[in-house]
Amino acid sequence: MSASSQAPLWAQAEAESGQAANQPPVRVQYPLESSAGHLLRRALQRHQSLFQECAVGLALTAPQFAALSKLAELGATTQNRLGRLVAMDPATVQGVARRLVLRGLVRTDKDPMDKRTLVLAITAEGERVVNEARRAGAGANATLLSGLTPEEQQALVGLLRKVTATPEE
């Protein structure tokens, strides 16, 4: 691989434009309306708003819902494993778990094999809340995707899975 192909794309474009360091920067065209990142952020904002409308009274954030939903699927699991499965760093999952415990939705135990490891399990109240939240999530998804055909919806979800996959998946 050549040195230029290892450089960031913006640096490659700058080098290809022949721009010298002492010249004013070349204006780069970047239509925001065509930016995948910008559009994904807007879609996320819209989904979060729809979820909050559908989940009135549940007082769950998106990370709390993700953690609670995955915990309901898994049963008891370590805090670290839960964090990996819902794409949260250790500090974030620790805070999310703490808030869910304080609300009585999750309980904690020490791992019998390693007393330093925290094991999380959903409570009966957590099961009740996650079922309501899942209905709210389904409603938010349906509303968000309502302008797409079933085939387009399936394609979009498939593409999102593809672009968010990590090397371990």
C-alpha positions as CSV (number, residue, x, y, z in Angstrom):
1,M,0.0,0.0,0.0
2,S,1.4,3.4,-0.9
3,A,1.9,6.2,1.6
4,S,-0.8,8.3,-0.2
5,S,-3.4,5.5,0.0
6,Q,-2.8,5.3,3.8
7,A,-3.5,9.0,4.2
8,P,-7.0,10.2,5.2
9,L,-9.2,10.8,2.2
10,W,-9.2,14.6,2.8
11,A,-5.4,14.6,2.7
12,Q,-5.4,12.6,-0.5
13,A,-7.8,15.0,-2.1
14,E,-5.7,17.9,-1.0
15,A,-2.6,16.3,-2.4
16,E,-4.3,15.5,-5.7
17,S,-5.5,19.1,-6.0
18,G,-1.9,20.3,-6.0
19,Q,-2.7,22.7,-3.2
20,A,0.5,24.1,-1.6
21,A,0.7,24.6,2.1
22,N,1.0,28.4,1.7
23,Q,-2.1,28.8,-0.5
24,P,-5.6,29.4,0.7
25,P,-7.5,26.1,1.2
26,V,-9.5,24.8,-1.7
27,R,-13.2,24.8,-0.9
28,V,-14.3,21.2,-0.6
29,Q,-17.9,20.4,-1.7
30,Y,-19.8,18.5,0.9
31,P,-23.6,18.6,0.5
32,L,-24.9,17.9,4.0
33,E,-28.1,16.6,2.6
34,S,-26.2,13.7,1.0
35,S,-24.1,12.9,4.0
36,A,-24.7,9.5,5.4
37,G,-23.6,10.6,8.9
38,H,-25.9,13.6,8.9
39,L,-28.9,11.6,7.6
40,L,-28.3,8.9,10.2
41,R,-28.1,11.4,13.0
42,R,-31.4,13.0,11.8
43,A,-33.1,9.6,11.5
44,L,-31.8,8.7,15.0
45,Q,-33.2,12.0,16.4
46,R,-36.6,11.3,14.8
47,H,-36.7,7.8,16.1
48,Q,-35.8,8.9,19.6
49,S,-38.6,11.5,19.5
50,L,-41.1,9.0,18.3
51,F,-40.0,6.5,20.9
52,Q,-40.4,9.0,23.7
53,E,-43.9,9.8,22.4
54,C,-44.8,6.1,22.3
55,A,-43.1,5.4,25.6
56,V,-44.7,8.2,27.7
57,G,-44.4,7.4,31.4
58,L,-41.7,4.7,31.0
59,A,-38.9,7.2,31.6
60,L,-36.3,5.1,29.7
61,T,-33.5,6.5,27.7
62,A,-32.5,4.7,24.5
63,P,-29.4,3.2,26.1
64,Q,-31.5,2.0,29.1
65,F,-34.0,0.5,26.8
66,A,-31.3,-1.3,24.8
67,A,-29.7,-2.7,28.0
68,L,-33.0,-3.8,29.5
69,S,-34.2,-5.4,26.3
70,K,-31.0,-7.3,25.8
71,L,-30.9,-8.4,29.4
72,A,-34.5,-9.7,29.1
73,E,-33.3,-11.8,26.1
74,L,-30.2,-13.1,27.8
75,G,-31.3,-13.6,31.4
76,A,-28.5,-13.0,33.9
77,T,-25.2,-11.9,32.3
78,T,-22.2,-9.9,33.3
79,Q,-22.2,-6.2,33.1
80,N,-19.2,-6.3,30.7
81,R,-20.9,-8.7,28.3
82,L,-24.1,-6.7,28.3
83,G,-22.1,-3.6,27.5
84,R,-20.4,-5.3,24.5
85,L,-23.6,-6.7,23.2
86,V,-25.4,-3.3,23.2
87,A,-22.3,-1.4,22.0
88,M,-21.6,0.6,25.2
89,D,-18.3,1.4,26.7
90,P,-17.7,0.1,30.3
91,A,-18.3,3.5,31.9
92,T,-21.6,4.0,30.0
93,V,-23.0,0.5,30.8
94,Q,-22.0,1.0,34.4
95,G,-24.1,4.2,34.7
96,V,-27.0,2.7,32.8
97,A,-27.0,-0.4,35.0
98,R,-26.8,1.7,38.1
99,R,-29.8,3.7,37.1
100,L,-31.8,0.6,36.2
101,V,-30.9,-1.0,39.6
102,L,-32.0,2.2,41.4
103,R,-35.4,2.0,39.6
104,G,-35.8,-1.7,40.6
105,L,-35.7,-2.9,37.0
106,V,-32.5,-4.8,37.4
107,R,-30.8,-6.6,40.3
108,T,-27.1,-7.3,40.7
109,D,-25.2,-10.3,42.1
110,K,-21.5,-11.2,42.3
111,D,-20.3,-13.9,40.0
112,P,-19.7,-17.0,42.1
113,M,-16.5,-17.7,40.1
114,D,-15.1,-14.2,40.3
115,K,-16.4,-11.9,43.1
116,R,-15.1,-8.8,41.3
117,T,-17.5,-9.5,38.4
118,L,-21.0,-8.0,38.5
119,V,-23.8,-10.1,37.2
120,L,-27.1,-8.3,36.2
121,A,-30.5,-9.8,36.0
122,I,-33.9,-8.3,35.1
123,T,-36.6,-8.1,37.8
124,A,-40.3,-8.8,37.4
125,E,-40.8,-5.0,37.2
126,G,-38.1,-4.8,34.6
127,E,-39.9,-7.4,32.5
128,R,-43.1,-5.4,32.7
129,V,-41.4,-2.2,31.7
130,V,-39.4,-3.8,28.9
131,N,-42.5,-5.3,27.4
132,E,-44.2,-1.9,27.3
133,A,-41.0,-0.3,26.0
134,R,-40.8,-2.9,23.2
135,R,-44.3,-2.1,22.1
136,A,-43.3,1.6,22.1
137,G,-40.1,0.7,20.1
138,A,-42.1,-1.2,17.6
139,G,-44.5,1.7,17.2
140,A,-41.7,4.2,16.8
141,N,-40.0,1.9,14.2
142,A,-43.3,1.5,12.3
143,T,-43.9,5.3,12.2
144,L,-40.3,6.0,11.2
145,L,-40.4,3.5,8.3
146,S,-44.0,4.1,7.3
147,G,-43.0,6.0,4.1
148,L,-41.1,2.9,2.8
149,T,-42.3,-0.2,1.2
150,P,-41.8,-3.5,3.1
151,E,-39.0,-4.3,0.8
152,E,-37.3,-0.9,1.3
153,Q,-37.7,-1.3,5.1
154,Q,-36.0,-4.7,5.0
155,A,-33.3,-3.3,2.7
156,L,-32.7,-0.3,5.0
157,V,-32.4,-2.4,8.1
158,G,-30.1,-4.8,6.3
159,L,-27.8,-2.0,5.1
160,L,-27.8,-0.4,8.6
161,R,-26.7,-3.8,10.0
162,K,-24.0,-4.0,7.4
163,V,-22.6,-0.5,8.1
164,T,-22.7,-0.9,11.9
165,A,-21.2,-4.4,12.0
166,T,-18.0,-4.7,14.0
167,P,-15.1,-7.1,13.1
168,E,-16.2,-9.5,15.9
169,E,-19.7,-9.9,14.4
